[in-house]
Amino acid sequence: MIVMHHGESVWEQIKAKAGVDIDVFMSNENYSDDITYKLVGAASEVLNLPTEQILIGFAEHWVLHTASEGYGGLMKASGKTLPEFMRNLPNFHSRVTLIFPKLQPPHFECTDITDHSLKLHYYSHRNGLAPFVVGLMQRLGKNFKTPAVVRPVAVKDQGADHDVFEVAWNPNRA
Ligand code: HEM
């Protein structure tokens, strides 16, 4: 994402600030979460943007590029509409775990499902990644041509047991 939007030299600057000297990330290897947090922090400083915005931007980029180019089949098989895709979300990473056995993925649950909204429960052993979820949901909504409004209704970083988002869309476009 950084190379695409800001060029190679800004990426090198961010890696240097983060103290990360990995040249190529392998998609089938796992890396310490510390690397992710350091890169997000350094990107926030170098680009002078809040970390939330870096995570939302990265989520958009991930859906637009990584998921569609690397996992198009799995994404397509998971739903033809945003509500259908969301209802399949709880099973998503169990399928991905078959590809990456060392995964420690988040867990999702959908409750309060209506024809225009649902509550998305996000459980993770990691902290601080809720904006990434918001960015993913917003971008997925746009991809399905069902723009979604994503509103946090419980926030783990503020003491809630886990994050809960209300995701709402126009039922006529779903
Ligand atoms: C083909 C599609 C997908 C693949 C291959 C995939 C793969 C992964 C992988 C490899 C991780 C890192 C986990 C780890 O290292 O332990 C991850 C994390 C994550 N994924 Fe997915 N994922 C996919 C779809 C999605 C979708 C549709 C969502 C929607 C909300 C999502 C939400 C997340 C979040 C929030 C994390 C951050 C880690 C955490 O919260 O603990 N993923 N995913």
Residues whose N, C-alpha, C, O or C-beta is under 5 A from the ligand:
A	BS01	HEM	Y71 L74 V96 K102 L103 Q104 P105 P106 S124 H125 R126 L129 V133 L136
